[in-house]
Amino acid sequence: MAMRWDQVSFERGEWRIPVTKSGKPHVVPVLPDALNILRRRKKTVDGERKKIVDGEYVFPGTGEAGHLIEPKKGWRRILARAELYQLVDWIAQAQGWTKDQISVAKGAADLRKAVREARSAAKALKIDPGPARIHDLRRTLGSWQAATGASLLMIGRTLAHKNVSTTAIYARLNLDPVRESMQKATTAMLSAGGLLPAGDVVSLQAAKSAKARG
């Protein structure tokens, strides 16, 4: 939430964090999907000052810190939308919905009402989704990296884990394999969420190799 525009390089696709919780700087590869979101956000106009937020915080706030601290409302909306998507998928599978029906259900304008109705329908079908939890997004990425074949060292490099015994090994890794691993995991997540066809789960390295051969 304290990300600044001057820390983001759109040309290199990187976010340079000056100081992390470990007390050291960290460079995060920014994938194309995230870069597109950041580009769109950079064009948004700040409502109070009526100017492009440039060279300041990516997520500005009105408090003393100058940036968002704990966006509870926004996070609740994200959780609600995620719950709706999951419930709709389960209900659609049980009732044989068409793609158009699924699309309409997921795109409901009144999110609260849609979630209530989906919960009720799921209960009638004896579908128990369990309690909604605020997942640690960093751990989610790490878990998907592991599921898609990334080594523990690669996961540690991605998440900037502080481990004295492996620091030297992390230091020898460049950002290309880290970027490829993140892209592979992210593509798999998007595919699992129905946002990409399963056939698109291809690593960047494989794509580069194919291009080089062609």
PyMOL commands that set and color helices and strands:
alter all, ss='L'
color gray80, all
select helices_A, chain A and resi 5-7+32-42+72-95+99-106+111-124+137-147+152-159+164-172+175-192+198-200+204-213
alter helices_A, ss='H'
color red, helices_A
select strands_A, chain A and resi 8-9+14-17+26-29
alter strands_A, ss='S'
color yellow, strands_A
deselect
rebuild
show_as cartoon
